[in-house]
Amino acid sequence: MSLEWSKVDEALFATAISGRNGARYQLIAEQLPDADGWDWAVWRLGDAPDTARHGDAPSAQAAIKAAEAAAQHWDDTGAPGSFADS
């Protein structure tokens, strides 16, 4: 998966749409306040907040890759190409 990410202030955002069922996933990556790594999160619109996936990474690129991988894993049963870029 390779999504188009947007930057607003110090946060990076992307949206992934499942090609299989149309589910929309929101992805975010933000630098931690002490600049010692990045926080990332993925959630599906309409789901309960406690279903979100999240973690941390040492760099922006690693956070983006982790968020995209989490969204892919969440949506996918292992078949490639489940997402369409938005």
N, CA, C and O atoms as CSV, one atom per row, in Angstrom:
chain,resi,resn,atom,element,x,y,z
A,1,MET,N,N,0.844,-1.163,0.000
A,1,MET,CA,C,0.000,0.000,0.000
A,1,MET,C,C,0.891,1.228,0.000
A,1,MET,O,O,1.859,1.309,0.757
A,2,SER,N,N,0.564,2.157,-0.833
A,2,SER,CA,C,1.273,3.427,-0.852
A,2,SER,C,C,0.224,4.520,-1.009
A,2,SER,O,O,-0.332,4.706,-2.091
A,3,LEU,N,N,-0.037,5.228,0.057
A,3,LEU,CA,C,-1.067,6.254,0.065
A,3,LEU,C,C,-0.457,7.630,-0.101
A,3,LEU,O,O,0.736,7.827,0.127
A,4,GLU,N,N,-1.281,8.571,-0.498
A,4,GLU,CA,C,-0.856,9.968,-0.564
A,4,GLU,C,C,-1.115,10.596,0.797
A,4,GLU,O,O,-2.257,10.666,1.251
A,5,TRP,N,N,-0.063,11.046,1.435
A,5,TRP,CA,C,-0.144,11.648,2.754
A,5,TRP,C,C,-0.106,13.168,2.620
A,5,TRP,O,O,0.608,13.704,1.772
A,6,SER,N,N,-0.876,13.860,3.459
A,6,SER,CA,C,-0.903,15.315,3.512
A,6,SER,C,C,-0.309,15.768,4.834
A,6,SER,O,O,-0.391,15.060,5.838
A,7,LYS,N,N,0.291,16.952,4.827
A,7,LYS,CA,C,0.864,17.501,6.055
A,7,LYS,C,C,0.092,18.744,6.455
A,7,LYS,O,O,-0.114,19.649,5.646
A,8,VAL,N,N,-0.334,18.782,7.716
A,8,VAL,CA,C,-0.970,19.952,8.300
A,8,VAL,C,C,-0.231,20.227,9.600
A,8,VAL,O,O,-0.223,19.399,10.510
A,9,ASP,N,N,0.384,21.392,9.676
A,9,ASP,CA,C,1.252,21.722,10.804
A,9,ASP,C,C,2.314,20.633,10.919
A,9,ASP,O,O,3.080,20.430,9.977
A,10,GLU,N,N,2.379,19.939,12.030
A,10,GLU,CA,C,3.399,18.898,12.210
A,10,GLU,C,C,2.831,17.490,12.110
A,10,GLU,O,O,3.508,16.525,12.465
A,11,ALA,N,N,1.587,17.357,11.626
A,11,ALA,CA,C,0.941,16.047,11.529
A,11,ALA,C,C,0.796,15.625,10.070
A,11,ALA,O,O,0.603,16.458,9.184
A,12,LEU,N,N,0.893,14.324,9.838
A,12,LEU,CA,C,0.700,13.736,8.515
A,12,LEU,C,C,-0.603,12.945,8.520
A,12,LEU,O,O,-0.884,12.220,9.474
A,13,PHE,N,N,-1.398,13.078,7.463
A,13,PHE,CA,C,-2.706,12.434,7.380
A,13,PHE,C,C,-2.862,11.704,6.053
A,13,PHE,O,O,-2.317,12.126,5.033
A,14,ALA,N,N,-3.614,10.600,6.075
A,14,ALA,CA,C,-3.980,9.897,4.850
A,14,ALA,C,C,-5.320,9.204,5.068
A,14,ALA,O,O,-5.735,8.963,6.201
A,15,THR,N,N,-5.981,8.891,3.968
A,15,THR,CA,C,-7.217,8.107,3.997
A,15,THR,C,C,-7.037,6.933,3.059
A,15,THR,O,O,-6.566,7.090,1.932
A,16,ALA,N,N,-7.418,5.748,3.532
A,16,ALA,CA,C,-7.398,4.548,2.701
A,16,ALA,C,C,-8.831,4.064,2.571
A,16,ALA,O,O,-9.579,4.038,3.549
A,17,ILE,N,N,-9.211,3.679,1.356
A,17,ILE,CA,C,-10.549,3.153,1.112
A,17,ILE,C,C,-10.407,1.714,0.655
A,17,ILE,O,O,-9.671,1.421,-0.287
A,18,SER,N,N,-11.113,0.821,1.325
A,18,SER,CA,C,-11.047,-0.590,0.978
A,18,SER,C,C,-11.673,-0.808,-0.391
A,18,SER,O,O,-12.805,-0.387,-0.632
A,19,GLY,N,N,-10.945,-1.461,-1.282
A,19,GLY,CA,C,-11.484,-1.797,-2.588
A,19,GLY,C,C,-12.496,-2.929,-2.520
A,19,GLY,O,O,-13.256,-3.158,-3.461
A,20,ARG,N,N,-12.496,-3.624,-1.411
A,20,ARG,CA,C,-13.373,-4.772,-1.239
A,20,ARG,C,C,-14.730,-4.380,-0.697
A,20,ARG,O,O,-15.756,-4.840,-1.199
A,21,ASN,N,N,-14.751,-3.519,0.342
A,21,ASN,CA,C,-16.041,-3.227,0.972
A,21,ASN,C,C,-16.299,-1.736,1.182
A,21,ASN,O,O,-17.316,-1.367,1.770
A,22,GLY,N,N,-15.411,-0.890,0.720
A,22,GLY,CA,C,-15.608,0.551,0.810
A,22,GLY,C,C,-15.335,1.169,2.173
A,22,GLY,O,O,-15.574,2.361,2.366
A,23,ALA,N,N,-14.836,0.377,3.126
A,23,ALA,CA,C,-14.522,0.930,4.450
A,23,ALA,C,C,-13.470,2.028,4.308
A,23,ALA,O,O,-12.541,1.909,3.509
A,24,ARG,N,N,-13.625,3.096,5.091
A,24,ARG,CA,C,-12.677,4.216,5.067
A,24,ARG,C,C,-11.828,4.158,6.326
A,24,ARG,O,O,-12.343,4.112,7.443
A,25,TYR,N,N,-10.534,4.163,6.125
A,25,TYR,CA,C,-9.575,4.162,7.217
A,25,TYR,C,C,-8.872,5.512,7.246
A,25,TYR,O,O,-8.408,5.998,6.215
A,26,GLN,N,N,-8.795,6.110,8.418
A,26,GLN,CA,C,-8.086,7.366,8.607
A,26,GLN,C,C,-6.745,7.043,9.259
A,26,GLN,O,O,-6.693,6.276,10.220
A,27,LEU,N,N,-5.678,7.613,8.750
A,27,LEU,CA,C,-4.341,7.375,9.265
A,27,LEU,C,C,-3.713,8.703,9.647
A,27,LEU,O,O,-3.899,9.707,8.959
A,28,ILE,N,N,-2.966,8.705,10.749
A,28,ILE,CA,C,-2.272,9.905,11.195
A,28,ILE,C,C,-0.916,9.509,11.757
A,28,ILE,O,O,-0.763,8.448,12.362
A,29,ALA,N,N,0.059,10.375,11.547
A,29,ALA,CA,C,1.386,10.237,12.161
A,29,ALA,C,C,1.793,11.615,12.663
A,29,ALA,O,O,1.693,12.604,11.936
A,30,GLU,N,N,2.252,11.675,13.906
A,30,GLU,CA,C,2.648,12.946,14.519
A,30,GLU,C,C,3.957,12.766,15.269
A,30,GLU,O,O,4.187,11.744,15.914
A,31,GLN,N,N,4.809,13.778,15.172
A,31,GLN,CA,C,6.056,13.728,15.925
A,31,GLN,C,C,5.748,13.903,17.407
A,31,GLN,O,O,4.928,14.739,17.784
A,32,LEU,N,N,6.408,13.112,18.239
A,32,LEU,CA,C,6.223,13.221,19.680
A,32,LEU,C,C,6.745,14.572,20.167
A,32,LEU,O,O,7.666,15.127,19.567
A,33,PRO,N,N,6.166,15.109,21.253
A,33,PRO,CA,C,6.538,16.456,21.718
A,33,PRO,C,C,8.023,16.652,21.976
A,33,PRO,O,O,8.547,17.743,21.753
A,34,ASP,N,N,8.702,15.628,22.435
A,34,ASP,CA,C,10.138,15.790,22.724
A,34,ASP,C,C,11.005,15.491,21.498
A,34,ASP,O,O,12.229,15.410,21.600
A,35,ALA,N,N,10.355,15.327,20.335
A,35,ALA,CA,C,11.033,15.044,19.060
A,35,ALA,C,C,11.835,13.747,19.114
A,35,ALA,O,O,12.800,13.569,18.371
A,36,ASP,N,N,11.425,12.852,19.996
A,36,ASP,CA,C,12.110,11.571,20.152
A,36,ASP,C,C,11.244,10.445,19.589
A,36,ASP,O,O,10.938,9.482,20.292
A,37,GLY,N,N,10.854,10.569,18.326
A,37,GLY,CA,C,10.052,9.539,17.686
A,37,GLY,C,C,8.725,10.070,17.185
A,37,GLY,O,O,8.433,11.262,17.280
A,38,TRP,N,N,7.929,9.159,16.652
A,38,TRP,CA,C,6.642,9.492,16.042
A,38,TRP,C,C,5.563,8.570,16.574
A,38,TRP,O,O,5.810,7.396,16.848
A,39,ASP,N,N,4.372,9.111,16.715
A,39,ASP,CA,C,3.185,8.398,17.136
A,39,ASP,C,C,2.331,8.190,15.884
A,39,ASP,O,O,2.256,9.085,15.042
A,40,TRP,N,N,1.689,7.034,15.745
A,40,TRP,CA,C,0.798,6.814,14.608
A,40,TRP,C,C,-0.497,6.168,15.086
A,40,TRP,O,O,-0.522,5.510,16.126
A,41,ALA,N,N,-1.573,6.358,14.323
A,41,ALA,CA,C,-2.862,5.763,14.648
A,41,ALA,C,C,-3.653,5.520,13.365
A,41,ALA,O,O,-3.481,6.214,12.363
A,42,VAL,N,N,-4.519,4.521,13.427
A,42,VAL,CA,C,-5.423,4.181,12.322
A,42,VAL,C,C,-6.794,3.917,12.929
A,42,VAL,O,O,-6.902,3.216,13.935
A,43,TRP,N,N,-7.839,4.471,12.330
A,43,TRP,CA,C,-9.196,4.172,12.779
A,43,TRP,C,C,-10.112,4.104,11.575
A,43,TRP,O,O,-9.823,4.668,10.520
A,44,ARG,N,N,-11.229,3.399,11.753
A,44,ARG,CA,C,-12.250,3.304,10.710
A,44,ARG,C,C,-13.390,4.226,11.078
A,44,ARG,O,O,-13.866,4.224,12.213
A,45,LEU,N,N,-13.824,5.014,10.108
A,45,LEU,CA,C,-14.959,5.904,10.331
A,45,LEU,C,C,-16.180,5.082,10.735
A,45,LEU,O,O,-16.493,4.069,10.110
A,46,GLY,N,N,-16.852,5.520,11.769
A,46,GLY,CA,C,-18.064,4.858,12.218
A,46,GLY,C,C,-17.838,3.784,13.269
A,46,GLY,O,O,-18.800,3.327,13.887
A,47,ASP,N,N,-16.597,3.367,13.491
A,47,ASP,CA,C,-16.313,2.359,14.508
A,47,ASP,C,C,-16.145,3.011,15.877
A,47,ASP,O,O,-15.892,4.212,15.977
A,48,ALA,N,N,-16.287,2.215,16.922
A,48,ALA,CA,C,-16.064,2.697,18.283
A,48,ALA,C,C,-14.598,3.125,18.431
A,48,ALA,O,O,-13.714,2.485,17.860
A,49,PRO,N,N,-14.332,4.177,19.175
A,49,PRO,CA,C,-12.953,4.668,19.334
A,49,PRO,C,C,-11.974,3.623,19.856
A,49,PRO,O,O,-10.789,3.668,19.525
A,50,ASP,N,N,-12.451,2.688,20.662
A,50,ASP,CA,C,-11.531,1.707,21.242
A,50,ASP,C,C,-11.067,0.644,20.244
A,50,ASP,O,O,-10.285,-0.237,20.602
A,51,THR,N,N,-11.537,0.716,19.004
A,51,THR,CA,C,-11.072,-0.233,17.986
A,51,THR,C,C,-9.858,0.284,17.212
A,51,THR,O,O,-9.274,-0.449,16.415
A,52,ALA,N,N,-9.478,1.540,17.443
A,52,ALA,CA,C,-8.346,2.137,16.722
A,52,ALA,C,C,-7.059,1.355,16.981
A,52,ALA,O,O,-6.871,0.785,18.055
A,53,ARG,N,N,-6.179,1.338,15.984
A,53,ARG,CA,C,-4.837,0.760,16.127
A,53,ARG,C,C,-3.872,1.916,16.291
A,53,ARG,O,O,-4.088,2.985,15.719
A,54,HIS,N,N,-2.792,1.722,17.072
A,54,HIS,CA,C,-1.841,2.812,17.284
A,54,HIS,C,C,-0.504,2.250,17.730
A,54,HIS,O,O,-0.395,1.096,18.143
A,55,GLY,N,N,0.509,3.096,17.635
A,55,GLY,CA,C,1.839,2.691,18.056
A,55,GLY,C,C,2.806,3.849,17.935
A,55,GLY,O,O,2.401,4.993,17.723
A,56,ASP,N,N,4.090,3.546,18.070
A,56,ASP,CA,C,5.106,4.576,17.899
A,56,ASP,C,C,6.219,4.029,17.021
A,56,ASP,O,O,6.354,2.819,16.839
A,57,ALA,N,N,7.002,4.933,16.488
A,57,ALA,CA,C,8.054,4.577,15.541
A,57,ALA,C,C,9.190,5.591,15.681
A,57,ALA,O,O,8.980,6.699,16.174
A,58,PRO,N,N,10.388,5.212,15.248
A,58,PRO,CA,C,11.535,6.112,15.408
A,58,PRO,C,C,11.591,7.268,14.407
A,58,PRO,O,O,12.314,8.238,14.633
A,59,SER,N,N,10.840,7.182,13.303
A,59,SER,CA,C,10.903,8.224,12.277
A,59,SER,C,C,9.540,8.387,11.615
A,59,SER,O,O,8.657,7.545,11.771
A,60,ALA,N,N,9.381,9.491,10.870
A,60,ALA,CA,C,8.134,9.723,10.139
A,60,ALA,C,C,7.896,8.601,9.132
A,60,ALA,O,O,6.782,8.088,9.026
A,61,GLN,N,N,8.929,8.222,8.397
A,61,GLN,CA,C,8.784,7.170,7.388
A,61,GLN,C,C,8.367,5.846,8.032
A,61,GLN,O,O,7.519,5.134,7.495
A,62,ALA,N,N,8.961,5.519,9.174
A,62,ALA,CA,C,8.606,4.276,9.870
A,62,ALA,C,C,7.170,4.340,10.395
A,62,ALA,O,O,6.461,3.335,10.374
A,63,ALA,N,N,6.737,5.510,10.862
A,63,ALA,CA,C,5.366,5.665,11.346
A,63,ALA,C,C,4.365,5.510,10.205
A,63,ALA,O,O,3.324,4.874,10.371
A,64,ILE,N,N,4.680,6.089,9.050
A,64,ILE,CA,C,3.813,5.950,7.880
A,64,ILE,C,C,3.699,4.482,7.483
A,64,ILE,O,O,2.598,3.983,7.249
A,65,LYS,N,N,4.828,3.796,7.407
A,65,LYS,CA,C,4.809,2.380,7.032
A,65,LYS,C,C,4.024,1.547,8.040
A,65,LYS,O,O,3.278,0.647,7.652
A,66,ALA,N,N,4.184,1.837,9.326
A,66,ALA,CA,C,3.471,1.089,10.360
A,66,ALA,C,C,1.962,1.329,10.278
A,66,ALA,O,O,1.176,0.389,10.400
A,67,ALA,N,N,1.554,2.588,10.072
A,67,ALA,CA,C,0.131,2.907,9.968
A,67,ALA,C,C,-0.484,2.244,8.742
A,67,ALA,O,O,-1.579,1.686,8.822
A,68,GLU,N,N,0.210,2.299,7.611
A,68,GLU,CA,C,-0.303,1.659,6.399
A,68,GLU,C,C,-0.391,0.144,6.577
A,68,GLU,O,O,-1.361,-0.476,6.142
A,69,ALA,N,N,0.604,-0.446,7.208
A,69,ALA,CA,C,0.586,-1.885,7.441
A,69,ALA,C,C,-0.552,-2.275,8.384
A,69,ALA,O,O,-1.193,-3.307,8.187
A,70,ALA,N,N,-0.803,-1.460,9.401
A,70,ALA,CA,C,-1.895,-1.744,10.329
A,70,ALA,C,C,-3.248,-1.676,9.630
A,70,ALA,O,O,-4.112,-2.522,9.862
A,71,ALA,N,N,-3.435,-0.672,8.775
A,71,ALA,CA,C,-4.689,-0.558,8.027
A,71,ALA,C,C,-4.854,-1.748,7.083
A,71,ALA,O,O,-5.935,-2.328,6.990
A,72,GLN,N,N,-3.785,-2.104,6.391
A,72,GLN,CA,C,-3.844,-3.237,5.459
A,72,GLN,C,C,-4.190,-4.524,6.210
A,72,GLN,O,O,-5.048,-5.291,5.773
A,73,HIS,N,N,-3.529,-4.753,7.326
A,73,HIS,CA,C,-3.771,-5.968,8.101
A,73,HIS,C,C,-5.195,-6.007,8.636
A,73,HIS,O,O,-5.841,-7.055,8.641
A,74,TRP,N,N,-5.675,-4.854,9.085
A,74,TRP,CA,C,-7.021,-4.738,9.629
A,74,TRP,C,C,-8.052,-5.107,8.561
A,74,TRP,O,O,-9.013,-5.821,8.845
A,75,ASP,N,N,-7.856,-4.631,7.361
A,75,ASP,CA,C,-8.829,-4.810,6.282
A,75,ASP,C,C,-8.690,-6.146,5.575
A,75,ASP,O,O,-9.663,-6.678,5.040
A,76,ASP,N,N,-7.521,-6.668,5.575
A,76,ASP,CA,C,-7.150,-7.700,4.628
A,76,ASP,C,C,-7.056,-9.083,5.251
A,76,ASP,O,O,-6.781,-9.229,6.442
A,77,THR,N,N,-7.283,-10.074,4.440
A,77,THR,CA,C,-7.050,-11.452,4.864
A,77,THR,C,C,-5.765,-11.976,4.240
A,77,THR,O,O,-5.488,-13.175,4.294
A,78,GLY,N,N,-4.990,-11.091,3.653
A,78,GLY,CA,C,-3.729,-11.468,3.040
A,78,GLY,C,C,-3.695,-11.270,1.534
A,78,GLY,O,O,-2.633,-11.375,0.921
A,79,ALA,N,N,-4.843,-10.986,0.929
A,79,ALA,CA,C,-4.874,-10.758,-0.514
A,79,ALA,C,C,-4.366,-9.365,-0.829
A,79,ALA,O,O,-4.825,-8.402,-0.216
A,80,PRO,N,N,-3.428,-9.219,-1.772
A,80,PRO,CA,C,-2.940,-7.886,-2.120
A,80,PRO,C,C,-3.992,-7.079,-2.863
A,80,PRO,O,O,-4.930,-7.630,-3.439
A,81,GLY,N,N,-3.819,-5.768,-2.838
A,81,GLY,CA,C,-4.670,-4.896,-3.640
A,81,GLY,C,C,-6.040,-4.627,-3.056
A,81,GLY,O,O,-6.970,-4.330,-3.806
A,82,SER,N,N,-6.200,-4.718,-1.748
A,82,SER,CA,C,-7.511,-4.488,-1.155
A,82,SER,C,C,-7.874,-3.014,-1.069
A,82,SER,O,O,-9.048,-2.672,-0.924
A,83,PHE,N,N,-6.880,-2.138,-1.156
A,83,PHE,CA,C,-7.138,-0.715,-1.000
A,83,PHE,C,C,-7.044,0.018,-2.338
A,83,PHE,O,O,-6.259,-0.333,-3.219
A,84,ALA,N,N,-7.872,1.041,-2.446
A,84,ALA,CA,C,-7.749,2.002,-3.544
A,84,ALA,C,C,-7.316,3.310,-2.908
A,84,ALA,O,O,-7.889,3.727,-1.901
A,85,ASP,N,N,-6.326,3.957,-3.471
A,85,ASP,CA,C,-5.877,5.248,-2.930
A,85,ASP,C,C,-7.011,6.250,-3.080
A,85,ASP,O,O,-7.756,6.225,-4.060
A,86,SER,N,N,-7.128,7.122,-2.106
A,86,SER,CA,C,-8.161,8.158,-2.199
A,86,SER,C,C,-7.523,9.465,-2.576
A,86,SER,O,O,-8.216,10.474,-2.709
